[in-house]
Amino acid sequence: MNQRRHPAQKEKASPTRSALRRQREREQRLQTILDAAGTLFAREGYHRTGMERIADEAEVSVGTVYFYFKNKEDLLVKLLDQTGYELRNLLGAAFKNADGTLEGLRRAGKVFFEDFCPNHPEKIALIFRESAGQSEVVEAHRKKIFNKLIADLQTALQSVAANLGPFHSPMAAEVMAASILGMFERLAYHYMIWQDRPEALPAVGEDAVRFIIGGVQNCLKPEKS
């Protein structure tokens, strides 16, 4: 008995130019809302910023904001994830381009203090201040971001050890990774938020990186003569 042949599936049609334009507009509108919320959270505080205020800043309707985000907490989580992703990419590029040398730590410090901090003060406030004391959902996202950043640093330090010699302790790379991120966080918070002295950041970064590299070198086992 002959089986009935099914017609070949048609190739999926490419999106039309108008569909692509609408997609771009949706993405731009989404980013506009995120940027507006990030600015307001940093400037006025998360609790004092309502969805109506965000809509006004983004020049869209409140309904449009709710179309993209179910509530203000959802918006904050998306902002945190976006900021963490940008920061990981920025620091990760510095490590990868250094090819397992201490130069990666110098570049990471330079790009963090001289590029990310002064050009994105609202993101510094968001990731280091505004998420504190929020819900368990928000803190879970913040914890995930910091764990990934520490893991990235740990991998970079292990690459350094592979080139320059092992560390004194098997915990050294993890301990130093957590310490480096903690230093970056505290210095950014101190000079950007508490003291409002962004002009000091290049010098702060230079001193911090010297301090960090000295600590890394001190944790390496000396070469046998």
N, C-alpha and C positions, 0 to 999 in steps of 0.2 A: 504494500500500500504506500503510495507516494505521500510523503509529508508535505504539507503546505509550506511554501517558502514565504518567509516574512520579508517585506521590503526593507532594503538597507536603510539604516537610520540616516536622516539628513544631518549634515554638519551643522553645528550650532552657529546661528547667525551672529556676526559681529555686532556689537552694540552700535547704534546709530550715533551720529554726532550730537544730536539733541540729548540722547540718553547720557552720553559722556559729559556733556555740559551740565546736566542736572546733577550728576554724581559729583562733579567738581564743586558745584554750588553747595551741595549738602555737606561736603567735607570742609569747605571754607566756613560755612555757617557753624558747624560743630567746633572748629578751632577758634572762631571768634567768641563763642560762648565760653570755652575753656579759658581763653586769655582774659576775658572780662572777669570771670570768677576768680582766677588766680590773682589778678590785680586787687580785687576787692577784698579777698580773704587776707591778703598780706597787709593791705592798707587799713581796713576797717575791722578785721577780725571775722572769723568764721561764724560765730554766734550772732554777730550784729549784721550779717549780710543775708538778706532774704532773696528768694528766687525772683521777686519782682525787681529788686535792685540790680540783679545780674542781667535780667532781660533788658532793663533800661540802658545799662552800660554797653551791652552787646548790640543795642538797637534792633532788637527782635521782640516778638510778643512773648508773654509768659507761657502761652501754649506751646510755642516753638521750643522753649527751654525744656518743658516737660515731655516734648516729643523725643528729645535726645536723652534725657536723664529722668529717672523715675522720682528722684528727690535730691536734696542738697548733698546728702551723704554720698550718693552715687556719683555726683559731680566731683566731690572731693577725692574719692577713690580713683576716678579716672585721671584727675590731675596728678595725684601722687604717682600712679603708675607711669604716666607720661614723663614726669620729671625724673623718676628713677631710671627709665629707659635712656633718656638723653644723657644723664650723668654717667651711666655705665658705658655707653658708646664713646663718650668723650674721653674718659679715663682709660678705657680698654684700648682705644687707638694709640694712646701714648705708650702703653705697655708693649703692645704688639710691635710697634715701630722701633722699639729699643732692642728687640731681639735678645731678651733675657739678661740685660745688663742693668746696672744701677741708673743708667741714663733714663730708663722708663719711669723711675720714681721722680726724678727731676722734672721730666716733662709733665707727668701727671700733676705734680704740685703746681707747676707753672700754669697749666691750662685751667686748673681748678680755681686758683686764687686770682689769676690775671684775666681770665676769660669768663668762666661760668659765673663766679660770684658777682663781679661788677655789672655784667650784662644781664643777669637774671636775678635781681634782688628779691622779686616776688616768689621765685621758686626756692630760694634759700629759706625765706620765711615759711613757705608752705611745708617743705620737707623736714625742716629742723624745728619748727615752732608750732604751726597751726594744726598739725596732726596730733599733737600731744593732748591727752585728756579727752579724746573723742571716743567713739564707740569701739567695741571689740573688732568689728569688721575693718574699720579704718586702721587700727593698730596692727591687725594681722597683715594688712597690705604693707604698712610701713616696715614691719619686721621682715617681711619677705624681701623688700627692696634692700634693706641693710644687710641681710644675710647674703644676698647675691653680690653686693658690693664687696663684702668681706671675702667671699669665695674668689672673686676676681683678683683681689689684692693677694690673697694667699697663693693663687696660681702663679702670679707674677713673681712673688718672692721665692717660690719653689724653682722657678726658671733661673733666677739669680743664683740660688744655691747650686743648681746643676752646673753653672758656668764657673762660679768662683769658689766652690767648696761647700761642704755640708754645714748645717747649723749645729750649734752645741746640743740643742734639744729637739726631739721630734715635734714638740708643740710650738716651736719658735715661730714658724711661718704663720700659724693661726693667731698666736698672741700678738705678733707684730701687725698683722692685717687688721685686727680689731682695734689696736692702738692707733694705727695710722688713720683709719676712718674716724675714730673718736676725736683725734686731734683736728682733722679737717673740719669736722662738724662743730667743735667747740670754738675754733678760731673764726670760722665763718659767722657763727652766731654772735661771738663777742664783738667783732669789728663791724659787722653789717647791721646788727640789730641793737645790741646793748649800747655801743659807743657811736654808731653811725659814722664810721671812719673808713669808708671804702677806699679812699686814697692811700691808706696804709697797706692795703692788701699785697701789692707786689713785694714790698720789703718783708712783710709777714710770711709770705710764701717762701721767699729765699731762706729765711731763718728756719722755718719749719722743715724744709727739705734738707737743709744741712743737718739738723737735729735727727731727722729720720734716717738719713743715710749713715750717719755716725752710729746710730743704734743698730742698724742692719749689719754693718761691718763688724761691730763688736760681738754680734751673735754668731758670726762665722767661725768655724774652727781654724786655727792657724795652720798654714801649710807646714808639712814636716820637712825639716832641713835634711 
